[in-house]
Amino acid sequence: MELQGSSALITGGASGLGAATARALSAEGVRVTVFDRNEEGAKAVAEEIGGNFVAGDVTEPEDCQRAVDQAAEGAPLRVTVNCAGTGWVGRVINRDGSPHDLGAFDFIQKLNVIGTFNVMTRAASAMARTDPGEDGERGVIVNTASVAAFDGQIGQLAYSASKGAVVGMTLPAARDLSVVGIRVLAIAPGLFDTPLLAMLPQEQRDALGQSVLFPKKLGDPAQYGRLVVDISRNSYLNGEVIRLDGGIRMPPK
Ligand SMILES: NC(=O)c1ccc[n+]([C@@H]2O[C@H](COP(=O)([O-])OP(=O)(O)OC[C@H]3O[C@@H](n4cnc5c(N)ncnc54)[C@H](O)[C@@H]3O)[C@@H](O)[C@H]2O)c1
């Protein structure tokens, strides 16, 4: 797919994988809209890449519509990338035997699943109204899962459930949108060096890097951004979940 002169919407674009994706797409001549609840961060990334930003929450449908509308202004919306999301640690039963907190489980599903749903559906609706390019293609939607969808560790009940849902939406969404020429894929990252992991002490981050098959280090967010560009360009990729993880298979803990 030709990217030059098109527009893209990146949720979670103020930080980590989303910010790296915003930079990578912008370098390909794409007009990027950064959508994030962190207004300051979204503005900073948008200014850096000469794009624009929308401050808002992916769990709020009106905010998502506002972001899609802005992204679709001026140039056809061809690429939508869902990177807004977060993790949670909690076991089925806590150390004292009490059950996993429902509020926490609900919060993670709302952010990682409903947030992805809100943006994907609204973006697809706008993308479907654009004039198709060569071969009838209108664009691509890339959602962010995690290796935790497959190798959920102890304490990842809520997070793995949410990322499993992102994986599960991939094929039906690709099938639904095939009639309008929109592809849907998901990337399942392994361990990436983003602010999400920066919370851990250096020693633990080094140990995590050593646990990767090869290369023995944390992933660089730029490698995620590059994969989004490759996915966008390669029109024959569709309905697939791509692990980007240096071959890691997460152990129980
Ligand atoms: N970093 C990793 O190793 C890793 C591995 C697997 C999966 N992932 C997934 O990748 C995605 C991005 O992770 P990251 O490491 O870049 O995290 P990050 O914390 O660096 O960035 C996440 C961004 O999402 C934004 N955000 C959070 N909630 C939001 C909301 N309700 N509305 C709008 N924006 C919101 C945050 O403000 C932040 O800018 C997440 O879904 C995460 O689960 C990350």
The ligand as an SDF file (V2000), in Angstrom:
LIG
                    3D

 44 48  0  0  0  0  0  0  0  0999 V2000
    6.4160   -2.7010   26.4260 N   0  0  0  0  0  0  0  0  0  0  0  0
    6.2640   -3.9890   26.2940 C   0  0  0  0  0  0  0  0  0  0  0  0
    7.1750   -4.7750   26.5520 O   0  0  0  0  0  0  0  0  0  0  0  0
    4.9520   -4.5560   25.7920 C   0  0  0  0  0  0  0  0  0  0  0  0
    4.8780   -5.9320   25.5800 C   0  0  0  0  0  0  0  0  0  0  0  0
    3.6890   -6.4880   25.1250 C   0  0  0  0  0  0  0  0  0  0  0  0
    2.6070   -5.6690   24.8720 C   0  0  0  0  0  0  0  0  0  0  0  0
    2.6960   -4.3410   25.0890 N   0  0  0  0  0  0  0  0  0  0  0  0
    1.5050   -3.5340   24.8290 C   0  0  0  0  0  0  0  0  0  0  0  0
    1.8360   -2.4620   23.9700 O   0  0  0  0  0  0  0  0  0  0  0  0
    0.9770   -1.3610   24.2150 C   0  0  0  0  0  0  0  0  0  0  0  0
    1.8390   -0.1170   24.4090 C   0  0  0  0  0  0  0  0  0  0  0  0
    2.6960   -0.3460   25.5010 O   0  0  0  0  0  0  0  0  0  0  0  0
    3.9440    0.5980   25.8290 P   0  0  0  0  0  0  0  0  0  0  0  0
    4.9870   -0.2840   26.4140 O   0  0  0  0  0  0  0  0  0  0  0  0
    4.2560    1.4580   24.6800 O   0  0  0  0  0  0  0  0  0  0  0  0
    3.3010    1.4470   27.0320 O   0  0  0  0  0  0  0  0  0  0  0  0
    3.4610    2.9800   27.4330 P   0  0  0  0  0  0  0  0  0  0  0  0
    2.9610    3.0490   28.8380 O   0  0  0  0  0  0  0  0  0  0  0  0
    4.8320    3.4770   27.1220 O   0  0  0  0  0  0  0  0  0  0  0  0
    2.4310    3.7180   26.4600 O   0  0  0  0  0  0  0  0  0  0  0  0
    1.0550    3.5460   26.5690 C   0  0  0  0  0  0  0  0  0  0  0  0
    0.3770    4.8470   26.1900 C   0  0  0  0  0  0  0  0  0  0  0  0
   -1.0370    4.6250   26.2430 O   0  0  0  0  0  0  0  0  0  0  0  0
   -1.6420    5.7710   26.8170 C   0  0  0  0  0  0  0  0  0  0  0  0
   -2.9230    5.4190   27.4010 N   0  0  0  0  0  0  0  0  0  0  0  0
   -3.1460    4.6150   28.4850 C   0  0  0  0  0  0  0  0  0  0  0  0
   -4.4420    4.5460   28.7420 N   0  0  0  0  0  0  0  0  0  0  0  0
   -5.0840    5.3340   27.8310 C   0  0  0  0  0  0  0  0  0  0  0  0
   -6.4410    5.6640   27.5980 C   0  0  0  0  0  0  0  0  0  0  0  0
   -7.4310    5.1870   28.3660 N   0  0  0  0  0  0  0  0  0  0  0  0
   -6.7340    6.4690   26.5570 N   0  0  0  0  0  0  0  0  0  0  0  0
   -5.7430    6.9650   25.7550 C   0  0  0  0  0  0  0  0  0  0  0  0
   -4.4430    6.6850   25.9490 N   0  0  0  0  0  0  0  0  0  0  0  0
   -4.1150    5.8740   26.9700 C   0  0  0  0  0  0  0  0  0  0  0  0
   -0.6460    6.2470   27.8550 C   0  0  0  0  0  0  0  0  0  0  0  0
   -0.8620    7.5990   28.2190 O   0  0  0  0  0  0  0  0  0  0  0  0
    0.6920    6.0090   27.1450 C   0  0  0  0  0  0  0  0  0  0  0  0
    1.0960    7.1530   26.4290 O   0  0  0  0  0  0  0  0  0  0  0  0
    0.1220   -1.7440   25.4300 C   0  0  0  0  0  0  0  0  0  0  0  0
   -1.1100   -2.2350   24.9720 O   0  0  0  0  0  0  0  0  0  0  0  0
    0.9120   -2.8820   26.0710 C   0  0  0  0  0  0  0  0  0  0  0  0
    0.0780   -3.7790   26.7520 O   0  0  0  0  0  0  0  0  0  0  0  0
    3.8460   -3.7540   25.5500 C   0  0  0  0  0  0  0  0  0  0  0  0
  1  2  1  0
  2  3  2  0
  2  4  1  0
  4  5  1  0
  4 44  2  0
  5  6  2  0
  6  7  1  0
  7  8  2  0
  8  9  1  0
  8 44  1  0
  9 10  1  0
  9 42  1  0
 10 11  1  0
 11 12  1  0
 11 40  1  0
 12 13  1  0
 13 14  1  0
 14 15  2  0
 14 16  1  0
 14 17  1  0
 17 18  1  0
 18 19  2  0
 18 20  1  0
 18 21  1  0
 21 22  1  0
 22 23  1  0
 23 24  1  0
 23 38  1  0
 24 25  1  0
 25 26  1  0
 25 36  1  0
 26 27  1  0
 26 35  1  0
 27 28  2  0
 28 29  1  0
 29 30  1  0
 29 35  2  0
 30 31  1  0
 30 32  2  0
 32 33  1  0
 33 34  2  0
 34 35  1  0
 36 37  1  0
 36 38  1  0
 38 39  1  0
 40 41  1  0
 40 42  1  0
 42 43  1  0
M  CHG  2   8   1  16  -1
M  END
$$$$
